[in-house]
Amino acid sequence: MNETIPSRARGGAGSHPVDRAARGVGHACSAAVSLFVVWTTLAGRYPNWIQYEVVLALVLGAVFALSPGPLRRVSPVLDVALSAALAAAGVITALYMIEHHHEIAAFREGIPNAADLTVYVVGTLLVLEATRRAEGPLLLSVVLLGIAYLLAGPILPGILGHRGLGLAEVAELAYSQSGIFGVALGSVVEIVYVFVIFGAALRIVGAGEFFDWIAGRLTMGRRSGSAQCAIVASALFGSINGSAPANVVANGAITINMMHGAGFSRAYAGAVEASSSVVGQIMPPVMGVGAFIMAEITGIPYGNIMLAAVAPSLLFLLSLSAATALEAGKLGLAPAPVRREPWTRARAAQATTIVAAFAVLLGMLFAGYSVDLCGLGALVAVVAVAMLFPETRLRPRALIDVLVEGGREGVAVAAACAAIGIVIGAVSATGLGVKLGQAILDLGRNSLPLALVAAALCSLLLGMGLPTAASYLLVIFVAGPAMIDLGLPVLTAHLFVFYFAVMSAITPPVALAVFAAAAIAQEPVMRIALIAVRLCLVAFLFPFLWVYQPDLLLQDLSGPHLARAVLGLAALAAAVIMLAVVQTGYFRGRLTRLERGLLAAASALVFVPGALTTTIGTVAGAAILGRRWYVGGRSLTAMSGLDRMTTP
């Protein structure tokens, strides 16, 4: 999911021997997490407290073994020794809680003894240090702010004030099922990890290579072929990857350089890669595992969530594709060369494996099996079908790699969600969630759009710097209840928050996907971020459309609703293209300021709810584009004739 741990992993080929030993321990802990999750999903889970404690202990061991600590620059040996001590402390706290949990729950809840408090404090500090190593200082700052808020309640003004908690109360809350072991970590243990392992298996059997091949065959031979290839490949891979920054890291080194070589600026290429990596997070069938977390929390069938996400993700892709095609025309780029890579036995094996895996996944989901069993079934299908072909067959070493990579890629998001549990606990225990929800409700009584804007800003701000799953879980418990109280359907409210949590990956000032792209493109972060926001403008508008045009979510496919949805989506597709033309200022020739202004107004009318405004906007936009097509065609013909006359 998150590539922070692999990218900051200890050492390399010539690293210190203790680093190599630590790396081996980290890989062993990662594989153990995968085995434990797969086994308990198949054979039955332990009680939540035991299940979560075991996974957290293994996650802490992997983080401390794979990520350098504060003593790294002083002495590798001391640093590894400190990491080993922290990992051992994680095991000891887990064993203590597993052994004494029933006794604590029955007799000492709210009145912990000295040993309990010691374990609570040590366990919380271990999670904070693991979060710092796995996700960096930003998320740690958010969690520390949540802890400070618990302590400082009596001195805070207005709605922020509360009675305050003592140190012992904060420690007990943090290391409880209302904190670290709450719904955030639970969603990772019960759902996310299975799909992370599934994604690792797909990648190891060659899904990434197959997606690149498909993207190349679909897009080569066009002016914007390099950009279109990046969009398709990153969107497909991002759906199973689950992390926009990790997707940029995985694909950007190839796609950004490819786009720059074709004639796009490095900043534009980085923005395209960051934007298309974000698309994958909202693209069915996997949606970066967000759909499965949403299904678990809301109880809404996965099929309904997938249908709701289909149209927005395709329109998002259309907007990026149209914008890059127009930008290529504006720059006068030459068509990309056609790739001649043939259809081989290896491609056939990869395609069969991928299709079989997703067929099993979707078949089990629609048959009503639980989400975790569906992920496990898809994982088994990948391994079983891959074994049928020599080109994709998983040797013993490759099977081990699936366990190691799957476990390692879920480590960072597990540590992050454990830490986010403390913030969620703080919001709940102090009543801050209720107060913020009431503030949103008060806005909504006077203006629903203002309430939606407040919820969107809340999602963007709280989601900055966090993995998608963590930011969605954090925000939905703050803003979600208020939105539902305003009359929004549960699915609409959750998708609203989820989409803005996803978009925080490209929203300044903390835009993780943009930071990853900037590192590869060697361009200023803000320059890439501003281009990315412009390219993704449509995605910031979609959640508001669902509120006022619920037919677009495809939840009712009966005759009248389906007809309205089809017409609405057709009009939106036209508006998306209009906005792409407005952004680039080009359509078979450069547009004047008047043309851009009129086209922007026409596209805005399409986005305003109502049949009349949609019709006026669509017709006006079509007229403007039709005129540009005619004028641009005549200009191109004249230029072609001039070229023939001046050619010797």
C-alpha positions as CSV (number, residue, x, y, z in Angstrom):
1,M,0.0,0.0,0.0
2,N,2.5,2.6,1.1
3,E,6.0,2.5,-0.2
4,T,7.6,4.5,2.7
5,I,9.0,1.4,4.4
6,P,10.6,-0.1,1.2
7,S,12.0,3.2,0.2
8,R,13.6,3.8,3.6
9,A,14.6,0.2,4.2
10,R,17.9,-0.4,5.8
11,G,21.0,-0.6,3.8
12,G,21.7,-2.2,0.4
13,A,24.0,-4.8,-1.0
14,G,27.1,-3.5,0.9
15,S,25.3,-2.5,4.1
16,H,26.5,-3.4,7.6
17,P,25.9,-7.0,8.6
18,V,23.5,-6.0,11.4
19,D,21.5,-4.1,8.8
20,R,21.2,-7.3,6.7
21,A,20.2,-9.2,9.8
22,A,17.5,-6.6,10.7
23,R,16.2,-6.6,7.1
24,G,15.9,-10.4,7.4
25,V,13.9,-10.1,10.6
26,G,11.7,-7.4,9.0
27,H,10.9,-9.7,6.0
28,A,10.2,-12.6,8.4
29,C,7.7,-10.4,10.4
30,S,6.1,-9.2,7.1
31,A,5.7,-12.8,5.9
32,A,4.3,-13.8,9.4
33,V,1.7,-11.0,9.2
34,S,0.6,-12.3,5.8
35,L,0.4,-15.9,7.0
36,F,-1.5,-15.0,10.1
37,V,-4.0,-12.9,8.2
38,V,-4.6,-15.6,5.5
39,W,-4.8,-18.4,8.0
40,T,-7.3,-16.7,10.4
41,T,-9.4,-15.5,7.4
42,L,-9.6,-19.1,6.2
43,A,-9.9,-21.0,9.6
44,G,-11.6,-18.4,11.7
45,R,-10.4,-15.3,13.6
46,Y,-9.4,-15.1,17.2
47,P,-11.3,-12.6,19.4
48,N,-10.6,-9.1,18.2
49,W,-8.3,-8.2,21.1
50,I,-6.0,-11.2,20.3
51,Q,-6.3,-10.8,16.5
52,Y,-5.3,-7.1,16.6
53,E,-2.6,-7.5,19.2
54,V,-0.8,-10.2,17.2
55,V,-1.0,-8.3,14.0
56,L,0.2,-5.1,15.7
57,A,3.1,-6.8,17.3
58,L,4.3,-8.2,14.0
59,V,3.7,-4.9,12.3
60,L,5.8,-3.1,14.9
61,G,8.5,-5.7,14.5
62,A,8.6,-5.1,10.7
63,V,8.6,-1.4,11.0
64,F,11.5,-1.3,13.6
65,A,13.5,-3.8,11.6
66,L,13.1,-2.3,8.2
67,S,13.2,1.5,9.0
68,P,16.3,3.2,10.3
69,G,15.9,4.8,13.7
70,P,17.3,8.0,15.4
71,L,20.7,6.4,16.1
72,R,21.4,5.4,12.5
73,R,23.9,8.2,11.9
74,V,25.7,7.6,15.2
75,S,26.1,3.8,14.9
76,P,24.3,1.1,12.9
77,V,24.9,-1.4,15.7
78,L,23.3,0.9,18.3
79,D,20.4,1.7,16.0
80,V,19.7,-1.9,15.3
81,A,20.0,-2.7,19.0
82,L,17.5,0.0,19.8
83,S,15.1,-1.2,17.1
84,A,15.4,-4.8,18.5
85,A,14.6,-3.5,22.0
86,L,11.5,-1.7,20.7
87,A,10.3,-4.7,18.7
88,A,10.8,-6.9,21.9
89,A,8.8,-4.4,23.9
90,G,6.0,-4.7,21.3
91,V,5.9,-8.4,21.8
92,I,5.9,-8.1,25.6
93,T,3.0,-5.6,25.6
94,A,1.0,-7.8,23.3
95,L,1.6,-10.9,25.4
96,Y,0.6,-9.0,28.6
97,M,-2.6,-7.7,27.1
98,I,-3.5,-11.1,25.6
99,E,-3.0,-12.8,29.0
100,H,-4.7,-10.1,31.1
101,H,-7.4,-8.8,28.8
102,H,-10.3,-10.6,30.4
103,E,-9.2,-9.6,33.9
104,I,-8.8,-6.0,32.8
105,A,-12.2,-5.9,31.1
106,A,-14.0,-7.4,34.1
107,F,-12.3,-5.7,37.0
108,R,-9.9,-2.9,36.1
109,E,-11.5,-0.9,33.2
110,G,-11.2,2.7,34.3
111,I,-9.0,1.8,37.4
112,P,-5.9,0.3,35.9
113,N,-3.1,-0.9,38.1
114,A,0.6,0.1,37.7
115,A,1.4,-2.7,35.4
116,D,-1.6,-1.9,33.2
117,L,-0.6,1.7,32.9
118,T,3.0,0.8,32.1
119,V,1.8,-1.4,29.2
120,Y,-0.6,1.3,28.0
121,V,2.1,4.0,28.0
122,V,4.8,1.8,26.4
123,G,2.4,0.4,23.8
124,T,1.2,3.9,22.8
125,L,4.8,5.2,22.5
126,L,5.7,2.2,20.4
127,V,2.9,3.0,18.0
128,L,3.9,6.6,17.8
129,E,7.5,5.8,17.0
130,A,6.4,3.2,14.4
131,T,4.2,5.8,12.8
132,R,7.1,8.3,12.7
133,R,9.3,5.8,11.0
134,A,6.7,4.5,8.6
135,E,4.9,7.7,7.7
136,G,7.1,10.6,8.8
137,P,6.6,13.5,11.2
138,L,3.4,14.9,9.7
139,L,1.1,12.1,10.8
140,L,2.9,11.9,14.1
141,S,2.2,15.6,14.6
142,V,-1.5,15.0,14.0
143,V,-1.6,12.3,16.6
144,L,0.3,14.3,19.1
145,L,-2.0,17.1,18.6
146,G,-4.9,14.8,19.3
147,I,-3.2,13.7,22.6
148,A,-2.5,17.3,23.5
149,Y,-6.2,18.1,22.9
150,L,-7.2,15.4,25.3
151,L,-5.0,16.9,28.0
152,A,-5.7,20.6,27.4
153,G,-9.5,20.6,27.3
154,P,-10.2,22.9,30.3
155,I,-8.0,25.8,28.9
156,L,-9.4,25.7,25.4
157,P,-12.0,28.2,24.3
158,G,-15.5,27.8,22.8
159,I,-16.6,24.5,21.2
160,L,-13.0,23.2,21.5
161,G,-13.2,23.1,25.3
162,H,-14.0,19.9,27.4
163,R,-13.4,18.7,30.9
164,G,-9.9,17.3,30.1
165,L,-8.4,13.9,30.8
166,G,-5.5,13.0,33.1
167,L,-2.4,11.3,31.8
168,A,-3.6,7.9,33.1
169,E,-6.9,8.4,31.4
170,V,-5.2,9.4,28.1
171,A,-3.0,6.3,28.2
172,E,-5.9,4.0,28.8
173,L,-8.0,5.6,26.1
174,A,-5.1,5.5,23.6
175,Y,-4.3,1.8,24.2
176,S,-7.9,0.5,24.0
177,Q,-10.6,-0.5,21.6
178,S,-11.7,3.1,21.5
179,G,-8.1,4.1,20.4
180,I,-5.3,2.1,18.8
181,F,-7.4,-1.1,18.6
182,G,-10.5,0.6,17.2
183,V,-12.2,0.6,13.9
184,A,-9.3,2.0,11.9
185,L,-6.8,-0.8,12.8
186,G,-9.7,-3.3,12.7
187,S,-10.5,-2.4,9.0
188,V,-6.8,-3.0,8.1
189,V,-6.6,-6.4,10.0
190,E,-9.9,-7.7,8.8
191,I,-10.1,-6.3,5.2
192,V,-7.2,-4.3,3.9
193,Y,-4.4,-6.7,4.5
194,V,-6.0,-9.5,2.5
195,F,-6.3,-7.2,-0.5
196,V,-2.8,-5.9,-0.1
197,I,-1.5,-9.5,-0.3
198,F,-3.8,-10.0,-3.3
199,G,-2.3,-6.9,-5.0
200,A,1.2,-8.2,-4.3
201,A,0.4,-11.5,-5.9
202,L,-1.1,-9.9,-9.0
203,R,2.0,-7.7,-9.4
204,I,4.4,-10.7,-8.9
205,V,2.6,-12.7,-11.6
206,G,3.0,-9.8,-14.0
207,A,-0.2,-7.7,-13.7
208,G,1.8,-4.4,-13.9
209,E,3.6,-5.5,-17.1
210,F,0.3,-6.6,-18.6
211,F,-1.4,-3.2,-17.8
212,D,1.6,-1.4,-19.3
213,W,1.3,-3.5,-22.4
214,I,-2.5,-2.9,-22.7
215,A,-1.9,0.9,-22.2
216,G,0.7,1.0,-24.8
217,R,-1.4,-0.9,-27.4
218,L,-4.4,1.4,-26.7
219,T,-2.6,4.7,-26.9
220,M,0.5,4.5,-29.1
221,G,0.3,6.3,-32.5
222,R,-1.4,9.4,-31.0
223,R,0.1,12.8,-30.3
224,S,-0.5,12.4,-26.6
225,G,0.3,8.6,-26.7
226,S,2.9,8.8,-24.0
227,A,0.5,10.7,-21.6
228,Q,-2.4,8.5,-22.4
229,C,-0.3,5.4,-21.7
230,A,0.7,6.8,-18.3
231,I,-3.0,7.6,-17.5
232,V,-4.3,4.2,-18.4
233,A,-1.4,2.2,-16.8
234,S,-1.4,4.2,-13.6
235,A,-5.2,4.1,-13.2
236,L,-5.3,0.4,-13.7
237,F,-2.4,-0.3,-11.4
238,G,-3.5,2.2,-8.9
239,S,-6.8,0.4,-8.4
240,I,-5.1,-2.6,-6.9
241,N,-2.2,-0.7,-5.4
242,G,-4.1,1.3,-2.8
243,S,-1.7,4.2,-2.5
244,A,-1.4,7.1,-4.9
245,P,2.2,8.1,-3.8
246,A,3.3,4.4,-4.0
247,N,1.7,4.2,-7.5
248,V,3.7,7.3,-8.6
249,V,6.9,5.8,-7.2
250,A,6.2,2.5,-9.0
251,N,5.3,3.9,-12.4
252,G,6.6,7.5,-12.5
253,A,10.3,6.7,-13.2
254,I,9.1,5.3,-16.6
255,T,6.0,7.3,-17.4
256,I,7.4,10.8,-16.5
257,N,10.5,10.4,-18.5
258,M,8.5,8.9,-21.4
259,M,6.2,11.9,-21.4
260,H,9.1,14.4,-21.2
261,G,10.9,12.6,-24.0
262,A,7.7,13.0,-26.1
263,G,7.7,16.8,-25.6
264,F,5.7,17.5,-22.5
265,S,7.4,19.6,-19.8
266,R,8.7,17.7,-16.7
267,A,6.3,19.6,-14.5
268,Y,3.3,18.7,-16.7
269,A,4.4,15.0,-16.9
270,G,4.7,14.8,-13.1
271,A,1.2,16.3,-12.7
272,V,-0.3,13.8,-15.2
273,E,1.3,10.9,-13.3
274,A,0.2,12.2,-9.9
275,S,-3.4,12.8,-11.2
276,S,-3.7,9.4,-12.9
277,S,-2.4,7.7,-9.8
278,V,-5.2,9.3,-7.8
279,V,-7.8,8.0,-10.3
280,G,-6.9,4.4,-9.4
281,Q,-8.0,5.1,-5.8
282,I,-11.6,5.7,-7.0
283,M,-11.7,3.1,-9.8
284,P,-13.7,-0.1,-9.4
285,P,-13.5,-3.0,-8.8
286,V,-11.0,-2.6,-6.0
287,M,-10.8,1.2,-5.5
288,G,-7.5,0.8,-3.6
289,V,-9.5,-1.3,-1.1
290,G,-11.6,1.8,-0.1
291,A,-14.8,0.2,-1.4
292,F,-14.3,-2.8,0.9
293,I,-13.7,-0.6,4.0
294,M,-16.8,1.4,3.1
295,A,-18.9,-1.7,2.7
296,E,-17.7,-3.0,6.1
297,I,-18.5,0.3,7.9
298,T,-21.8,1.1,6.3
299,G,-23.2,-2.3,5.6
300,I,-24.0,-1.3,2.0
301,P,-23.5,-4.1,-0.5
302,Y,-20.2,-3.8,-2.4
303,G,-22.1,-4.0,-5.7
304,N,-23.9,-0.7,-4.9
305,I,-20.6,1.0,-4.0
306,M,-18.9,-0.2,-7.2
307,L,-21.8,1.0,-9.4
308,A,-21.7,4.4,-7.7
309,A,-18.0,4.7,-8.4
310,V,-18.1,3.6,-12.1
311,A,-19.3,6.8,-13.7
312,P,-17.2,9.3,-11.8
313,S,-14.0,7.3,-12.3
314,L,-14.6,7.0,-16.1
315,L,-15.4,10.7,-16.3
316,F,-12.3,11.5,-14.4
317,L,-10.3,9.4,-16.9
318,L,-12.0,11.2,-19.8
319,S,-11.1,14.6,-18.3
320,L,-7.4,13.7,-18.0
321,S,-7.3,12.0,-21.5
322,A,-9.0,15.0,-23.1
323,A,-6.7,17.5,-21.4
324,T,-3.5,15.7,-22.4
325,A,-4.7,15.2,-26.0
326,L,-5.4,18.9,-26.3
327,E,-2.1,19.9,-24.6
328,A,-0.3,17.7,-27.1
329,G,-2.1,19.4,-30.0
330,K,-1.3,22.8,-28.5
331,L,2.4,21.9,-28.3
332,G,2.4,20.4,-31.8
333,L,3.9,17.1,-30.6
334,A,4.6,14.3,-33.1
335,P,2.5,11.1,-32.8
336,A,4.1,8.5,-30.5
337,P,5.6,5.6,-32.4
338,V,3.5,2.5,-32.5
339,R,4.7,-0.3,-30.2
340,R,5.1,-3.6,-31.9
341,E,5.3,-5.8,-28.9
342,P,3.4,-8.9,-30.0
343,W,0.8,-11.0,-28.1
344,T,2.9,-13.7,-26.5
345,R,2.2,-16.8,-24.4
346,A,3.4,-14.8,-21.4
347,R,0.8,-12.1,-22.1
348,A,-1.9,-14.7,-22.5
349,A,-1.0,-16.3,-19.2
350,Q,-1.0,-12.9,-17.4
351,A,-4.4,-12.0,-19.0
352,T,-5.9,-15.3,-18.0
353,T,-4.7,-15.0,-14.4
354,I,-5.9,-11.4,-14.0
355,V,-9.3,-12.2,-15.5
356,A,-9.7,-15.3,-13.4
357,A,-8.8,-13.4,-10.2
358,F,-11.3,-10.6,-10.8
359,A,-14.0,-13.0,-11.9
360,V,-13.7,-14.9,-8.7
361,L,-13.6,-11.6,-6.7
362,L,-16.7,-10.2,-8.3
363,G,-18.5,-13.5,-8.4
364,M,-18.0,-14.1,-4.7
365,L,-18.9,-10.5,-3.8
366,F,-22.2,-10.6,-5.7
367,A,-22.9,-14.1,-4.3
368,G,-23.0,-12.5,-0.9
369,Y,-19.7,-13.8,0.7
370,S,-18.0,-11.6,3.2
371,V,-15.5,-9.1,1.8
372,D,-12.5,-10.8,3.5
373,L,-13.4,-14.2,2.1
374,C,-13.8,-12.7,-1.4
375,G,-10.3,-11.2,-1.2
376,L,-8.9,-14.6,0.0
377,G,-10.8,-16.4,-2.9
378,A,-9.3,-13.9,-5.4
379,L,-5.8,-14.5,-3.9
380,V,-6.2,-18.3,-4.2
381,A,-7.4,-17.8,-7.8
382,V,-4.3,-15.8,-8.7
383,V,-1.9,-18.4,-7.3
384,A,-3.9,-21.4,-8.6
385,V,-4.3,-20.1,-12.2
386,A,-0.7,-18.7,-12.3
387,M,0.5,-22.2,-11.5
388,L,-1.1,-23.5,-14.7
389,F,1.3,-21.6,-17.0
390,P,5.1,-21.9,-17.1
391,E,5.3,-18.1,-17.8
392,T,3.5,-17.1,-14.6
393,R,4.2,-20.1,-12.4
394,L,5.1,-19.1,-8.9
395,R,8.2,-21.0,-7.7
396,P,8.7,-21.4,-3.9
397,R,10.8,-18.2,-3.8
398,A,8.0,-16.3,-5.6
399,L,5.4,-17.6,-3.1
400,I,7.6,-16.3,-0.3
401,D,7.9,-13.0,-2.1
402,V,4.1,-12.7,-2.2
403,L,4.0,-13.2,1.6
404,V,6.9,-10.8,2.3
405,E,5.8,-8.1,-0.2
406,G,2.1,-8.3,0.8
407,G,3.0,-8.1,4.5
408,R,5.5,-5.3,4.0
409,E,3.2,-3.1,1.9
410,G,0.5,-3.2,4.5
411,V,2.8,-2.4,7.4
412,A,2.8,1.4,6.9
413,V,-0.9,1.7,6.6
414,A,-1.5,-0.6,9.6
415,A,0.8,1.6,11.7
416,A,-0.9,4.7,10.4
417,C,-4.4,3.4,11.2
418,A,-3.3,2.3,14.6
419,A,-2.2,5.9,15.3
420,I,-5.2,7.4,13.7
421,G,-7.3,5.4,16.2
422,I,-6.0,7.6,18.9
423,V,-7.3,10.7,17.1
424,I,-10.6,9.1,16.5
425,G,-10.8,8.2,20.2
426,A,-10.0,11.8,21.1
427,V,-12.7,13.1,18.8
428,S,-15.2,10.7,20.3
429,A,-14.3,11.0,24.0
430,T,-14.2,14.8,24.1
431,G,-17.4,15.2,22.1
432,L,-15.5,17.2,19.4
433,G,-17.0,15.1,16.6
434,V,-20.5,16.0,17.9
435,K,-19.6,19.7,18.2
436,L,-18.1,19.9,14.7
437,G,-21.0,17.9,13.3
438,Q,-23.4,20.4,15.0
439,A,-21.5,23.3,13.4
440,I,-21.9,21.7,10.0
441,L,-25.6,21.1,10.7
442,D,-26.0,24.8,11.7
443,L,-24.4,25.8,8.3
444,G,-26.6,23.3,6.6
445,R,-29.8,24.8,8.0
446,N,-29.0,28.0,6.3
447,S,-27.1,26.7,3.2
448,L,-26.5,23.0,2.3
449,P,-23.8,24.0,-0.2
450,L,-21.9,25.8,2.6
451,A,-22.2,22.7,4.8
452,L,-20.9,20.6,2.0
453,V,-18.0,22.9,1.4
454,A,-17.2,22.8,5.1
455,A,-17.2,19.0,5.0
456,A,-15.0,19.0,1.9
457,L,-12.5,21.3,3.5
458,C,-12.5,19.1,6.6
459,S,-11.8,16.0,4.4
460,L,-9.0,17.8,2.5
461,L,-7.3,19.3,5.6
462,L,-7.5,16.2,7.8
463,G,-6.6,14.0,4.9
464,M,-3.4,15.8,4.0
465,G,-0.3,13.6,4.4
466,L,-2.3,10.5,5.4
467,P,-2.9,7.3,3.5
468,T,-6.3,7.2,1.8
469,A,-7.8,4.6,4.2
470,A,-6.6,6.4,7.3
471,S,-7.8,9.8,6.1
472,Y,-11.2,8.5,5.1
473,L,-11.7,6.7,8.4
474,L,-10.6,9.8,10.3
475,V,-12.9,12.2,8.5
476,I,-16.0,10.1,8.2
477,F,-16.3,9.9,12.0
478,V,-16.1,13.7,12.2
479,A,-18.2,14.9,9.3
480,G,-20.1,11.8,8.3
481,P,-22.8,11.8,11.0
482,A,-23.6,15.5,10.4
483,M,-24.0,15.0,6.6
484,I,-26.4,12.1,7.2
485,D,-28.4,14.2,9.6
486,L,-28.7,16.8,6.9
487,G,-30.6,14.3,4.9
488,L,-27.9,12.8,2.7
489,P,-28.1,9.1,2.0
490,V,-25.4,7.1,3.8
491,L,-23.7,6.1,0.6
492,T,-23.6,9.7,-0.7
493,A,-22.1,11.0,2.5
494,H,-19.4,8.3,2.6
495,L,-18.5,8.7,-1.0
496,F,-18.3,12.5,-0.6
497,V,-15.8,12.1,2.3
498,F,-13.9,9.3,0.6
499,Y,-13.4,11.2,-2.7
500,F,-12.1,14.3,-1.0
501,A,-9.8,12.2,1.2
502,V,-8.4,10.7,-2.0
503,M,-8.0,14.2,-3.6
504,S,-5.9,15.3,-0.6
505,A,-3.0,13.4,-2.2
506,I,-2.7,16.2,-4.8
507,T,-4.0,19.1,-2.8
508,P,-1.3,21.7,-1.6
509,P,0.4,22.2,0.7
510,V,0.8,18.6,1.7
511,A,0.3,16.5,-1.4
512,L,2.0,13.2,-1.1
513,A,1.5,12.0,-4.7
514,V,2.8,15.3,-5.9
515,F,5.9,15.1,-3.7
516,A,6.6,11.7,-5.1
517,A,6.2,13.0,-8.7
518,A,8.4,16.1,-8.0
519,A,11.2,13.9,-6.7
520,I,11.2,12.0,-10.0
521,A,10.5,14.9,-12.3
522,Q,13.0,17.2,-10.5
523,E,10.6,20.1,-10.6
524,P,9.2,22.3,-7.8
525,V,6.4,20.7,-5.8
526,M,4.1,23.7,-6.0
527,R,4.4,23.9,-9.8
528,I,3.4,20.3,-10.2
529,A,0.6,20.6,-7.6
530,L,-1.0,23.6,-9.3
531,I,-1.0,21.8,-12.7
532,A,-2.4,18.6,-11.0
533,V,-5.2,20.5,-9.3
534,R,-6.1,22.1,-12.6
535,L,-6.1,18.7,-14.4
536,C,-8.3,17.3,-11.6
537,L,-10.8,20.2,-11.3
538,V,-13.6,17.9,-12.4
539,A,-12.9,15.5,-9.6
540,F,-13.4,18.2,-7.0
541,L,-16.9,18.9,-8.5
542,F,-18.2,15.4,-8.8
543,P,-19.1,14.8,-5.0
544,F,-21.3,17.9,-5.1
545,L,-23.1,16.6,-8.1
546,W,-24.1,13.3,-6.3
547,V,-25.9,15.3,-3.7
548,Y,-28.1,17.2,-6.2
549,Q,-28.2,14.6,-8.9
550,P,-28.4,11.2,-7.1
551,D,-29.3,9.4,-10.3
552,L,-25.7,9.6,-11.3
553,L,-24.8,7.1,-8.6
554,L,-26.7,4.4,-10.5
555,Q,-28.4,3.1,-7.4
556,D,-31.8,2.8,-9.1
557,L,-31.6,1.3,-12.6
558,S,-35.4,1.4,-13.3
559,G,-36.5,3.0,-16.6
560,P,-37.0,6.7,-15.7
561,H,-34.0,6.8,-13.3
562,L,-31.8,5.0,-15.8
563,A,-32.8,7.4,-18.6
564,R,-32.1,10.4,-16.5
565,A,-28.7,9.0,-15.5
566,V,-27.7,8.3,-19.1
567,L,-28.7,11.7,-20.3
568,G,-27.0,13.3,-17.3
569,L,-23.8,11.4,-17.8
570,A,-23.8,12.3,-21.5
571,A,-24.1,16.0,-20.7
572,L,-21.4,15.6,-18.0
573,A,-19.1,14.0,-20.6
574,A,-19.6,17.0,-22.8
575,A,-19.0,19.4,-19.9
576,V,-15.8,17.5,-19.0
577,I,-14.5,18.0,-22.5
578,M,-15.5,21.7,-22.4
579,L,-13.5,22.2,-19.2
580,A,-10.5,20.4,-20.7
581,V,-10.6,22.9,-23.7
582,V,-11.0,25.8,-21.3
583,Q,-7.9,24.6,-19.2
584,T,-5.7,24.2,-22.3
585,G,-7.1,27.1,-24.3
586,Y,-6.8,25.0,-27.4
587,F,-9.2,23.1,-29.7
588,R,-8.0,22.8,-33.4
589,G,-6.2,26.1,-32.7
590,R,-5.8,28.5,-29.8
591,L,-9.0,29.9,-28.3
592,T,-9.6,33.6,-27.7
593,R,-10.3,34.8,-24.2
594,L,-13.9,35.4,-25.1
595,E,-14.3,31.8,-26.4
596,R,-12.7,30.4,-23.2
597,G,-15.0,32.5,-21.1
598,L,-18.1,31.5,-23.0
599,L,-17.1,27.8,-22.9
600,A,-16.4,28.0,-19.2
601,A,-19.9,29.5,-18.6
602,A,-21.5,26.8,-20.8
603,S,-19.7,24.0,-18.8
604,A,-20.8,25.6,-15.5
605,L,-24.4,25.6,-16.6
606,V,-24.2,21.8,-17.3
607,F,-23.0,21.3,-13.7
608,V,-25.9,23.3,-12.3
609,P,-28.8,20.9,-11.5
610,G,-31.8,21.3,-13.7
611,A,-32.8,20.1,-17.1
612,L,-33.0,23.6,-18.5
613,T,-29.5,24.8,-17.5
614,T,-28.0,21.5,-18.6
615,T,-29.6,21.7,-22.0
616,I,-28.6,25.4,-22.5
617,G,-25.0,24.6,-21.4
618,T,-24.7,21.6,-23.6
619,V,-26.1,23.2,-26.7
620,A,-24.1,26.4,-26.2
621,G,-20.9,24.4,-25.6
622,A,-21.5,22.3,-28.6
623,A,-22.0,25.4,-30.8
624,I,-18.8,27.0,-29.6
625,L,-16.8,23.8,-30.1
626,G,-18.5,23.2,-33.5
627,R,-17.5,26.7,-34.6
628,R,-13.9,26.1,-33.5
629,W,-13.8,22.8,-35.3
630,Y,-14.9,24.5,-38.6
631,V,-12.6,27.5,-38.2
632,G,-9.7,25.3,-37.0
633,G,-10.2,22.9,-39.9
634,R,-10.1,25.8,-42.4
635,S,-6.9,27.1,-40.8
636,L,-5.3,23.7,-41.0
637,T,-6.3,23.3,-44.6
638,A,-4.9,26.7,-45.5
639,M,-1.6,26.0,-43.7
640,S,-1.4,22.6,-45.5
641,G,-1.9,24.4,-48.9
642,L,0.8,27.0,-48.0
643,D,3.1,24.3,-47.1
644,R,2.6,22.5,-50.4
645,M,3.2,25.8,-52.3
646,T,6.4,26.6,-50.5
647,T,7.8,23.1,-50.7
648,P,10.5,22.8,-53.5
